[in-house]
């Protein structure tokens, strides 16, 4: 695919964002931006890479990020006025931005709480989100598969089959335009959320996330810390962004962290 047009991205995004840096290759945009955050990088700094050699997923997993085939983007936010308990919403906000982008190119999409974009009729994984706290700042990383994937790509954690926008039928995919639109969606969603002090209700963010969350109504197994797990049905997304799982005995449990596996009907 054509390399990203740095000048076009900056012309479109500087204003909503403080700066936009594009690099040919790095181990991880999240790692780089987290280091910059620790050194005092400003709110709404964007780092984009053509290639990641050691892209990060949740719990130390890797994300395959070959050159020119996807979007590998991290954004540093310093959401002044938002309580720390509401910061997990930044992961969900990034998910909504990815849904908006996928659907704008005609690809059916949904969200598996908290950080996976599922696309296509089969609900394969097309993107992931990783948010990392660095003091009062949060680095939000997004990896989106754009070009067709090799036939031998292995399923990810939880058995999710990887796919891409192109593999699901999207055509005329210009990565510069996709990156610009994704970051505009993210900027608008985050600005509204921040203006409400981290409350996702006034802007309709909570309702929009619920509408796209395929975990709701789904039989799930949540793999918690250690060897414990929770089995039940995804019942709701709470105001603080936690997943409410209803066990078979009718008792609700709020889950703030853990791997969620969508279970197939027996």
N, C-alpha and C positions, 0 to 999 in steps of 0.2 A: 504494500500500500504506500501511497505518497507520504513523505515525511510531514510532520506537523509544521504549519506555517506560524512561526513564532510571532512575527509582526502582526498578523491578522488576529491571533489570540490576544495579544496585548491591546490592540486597538479596541477590541470588543469587551475586554474584561477589566482593564485597569480603570478604576472608578468604583465599580462594585467591589473590586479587590485592590489591595494596596500594591501588590507586585505579582508578576507572573514570570517564573523562570522555567525554561525547558532545557533539559539535558539529554544528551544522546544515550547515556547509559549510567546506571547506578545500581548499587546492591538493593536499596529500598528507599523509595521516596518518603515513607513514613519515618524511617530511621534518620534520614538526612534532615527532615523538617523538625523532628523532635530535638535533634541537636541544635538546630537554629533557634527553636523556641527557648531552650535552656540558656542560650546566649542573648535572648531578648528580642528575637524577631517579632515584627509587629503583627497585629491582628489582620486576618484575611490575607496572609501570604500564601501563594500557590506555587507548588512544585510539580512539574510534569516530566515524565521520563519516556523516551522512546523504547527503552528496554530496562527491565529489572533483572539482575542476576541472582538476587536472593530476596524476592518479594515475600512479604509477610502475610500470614493469615492468623486467625485466632489460635491461641494456645501454642504459639511457636511453629505453626504449620507454614509450609511454603506455598507460594502462588506462582505458577508458571507464567512468565511475562516476556515472551520472545519479541524481538524488535519488529515494529511496524504492524503488529497484528491486533493490538488492543489499545485501551486507554489506561494509563497508570498515573493516577493523580492523587496528590495529597494537599490538604488545605489546613492551615493553622488558624484556629479561632480563639479569641480571647473574649468570651461573652460576658462582659461586665454587667452586673445586675441580675445574673441568672444564678440561682442557688446550685451548689454542687450536686445536690440530689437530682436535679433536672438535666444535668449534662449528658446522661446516657441517651437522651433524645437526639443528640447529634448523629448517632448511628442510624436511627430511624428516619431522620430527615434526609440523610444521604440516600437511603433506600427509596424514599418517595421521589427524590430527584431522578434516580435511575429508572423508576417506573415511568415517569413522565417522558423521559427520553426514549425508552424502548417503545412505548406506545405511539410516540410521534413518528416512528419509522415503520409502523404497522405490525409490530411484534407484540403478541399477547404476553402479559407479564403479571407476576404476583410476587409477594414478599414472604419469605420464610423467616419468622422472627429468630434472632434479631438482625441478621446481617447478610442474608442471601437474596439475590434477585433470581427468580425462576422465570424462564421464558420459554415460549413455544407451547404447543399442545401437550407435550409430555411433562412439562414443568422441570426441565433440566436447568442446571445452574449456569447463568450467563455472567454473573458479577458477584463480587463480595465487597464487604465494607469492613474496615478495621479502624476503630477509634482508640487513641492512646492519650491518657492524661499526662501532661507535663507541667506540674505545678498547677497554676490556675488556668493554663491553656489546654486546649484539646487539638490533637492532630487527627484529622479524618482522612483516611486513605480509601480510595475506590479503585478497583481493578475490574474493567469491563472487557469481555471478549468481543471483538468486532469482526475480524476476518475469519474465514473457515478454519476450523481446528483440524490438526492431523488425525487420522483415523485411529491411531494407537494411544490417544490421550486417556489416561486412567481416570476412573471415577474418584471423586474427592471424598472427604470425611462424610460418613453417613450414607455412603453409596450414591451420592448425587452425580448424575452423569453431566459432564461439562458440555456446553454448547456455546454458540456465538450468535450475534445478530444476523450475520450472513448465513449461518447454517439454518436459521429459522426463517429464511426467506426475504430478509431485508436487502434492498439493492441500493446502488449509488450512495455508498457509505463513505462520506468524507470525514476523516477523523478530526480534522481541525474544526469543522462545523459541529460535529458531535461533542467534542470537548467544550466548545464555547457554549452550546445549548445546555449541556449538563451542568456546567458551572454557573450559568445564569439561573437555572432552576434552583440549584443549591443556595445561591446567594439570596434569592427572593424568599425561599422557605425559611432559611436561618434568620434573616432580618426580621420577618414577622414574628417568629418564635421568640427572638431576643427582645423585641419591643414589648412583648407581653410578659416579660420576666421569666420566660421558660415555660409558660402555660400553653399547651398545645391546643387548647379549645377555642380561643377567640378567632383564630385565623382559619379554623376548620381542619387543621393539621391532624388532630386526633381522629376525626371522622374519616379523613382521606386515607390515613394509614390503615385503620380498621377495614376500610372497604377493599384494600388491596392485599390484606394479610391472609394468605392461604392457610396459615397455622390455625386460625380461628375456625372452630367446627371440625377440626382435624384430630384424629386419634394420634397422640404423640407419646414419645418416650423422651424424657429430659434427663440427660446424663449430667449429674451434679458433681461437685468436687468429691475427690476420693472415689469410692466405688458405688456410691448411692445413686439411685435413679428414681424418677417420678413418672408414673404412667397415668394418663387420663386424656382429657379432651381439651384442646385450646379453647378457652371460654371467652377471654376478653383481653384487651390491652388497656392497662390502667393509665391514669393521668400521668403517673411518673414514668411511663414507658415499660413497666414490667409486664410480663406475660402471666395471665391468670389461668392456671390449669385446674380443671375440675376433675377430681378423682371419681372413680366409680361409686364411692360411698357418698358422693354429693358434696364433699368438702373441697373448698377452693384453696389453692396454694399460689402465692405470688412468687414468680421466678425472675430474679434480676440478672442471673448469669447461668450459663450451662449450654451444652450442645443439645439442640432439639432435633429429633429424628421423627419425620412423618411416617407413621406406620401404615402399611397397606391393610385394607379390610381383610378379615379372616376368610 
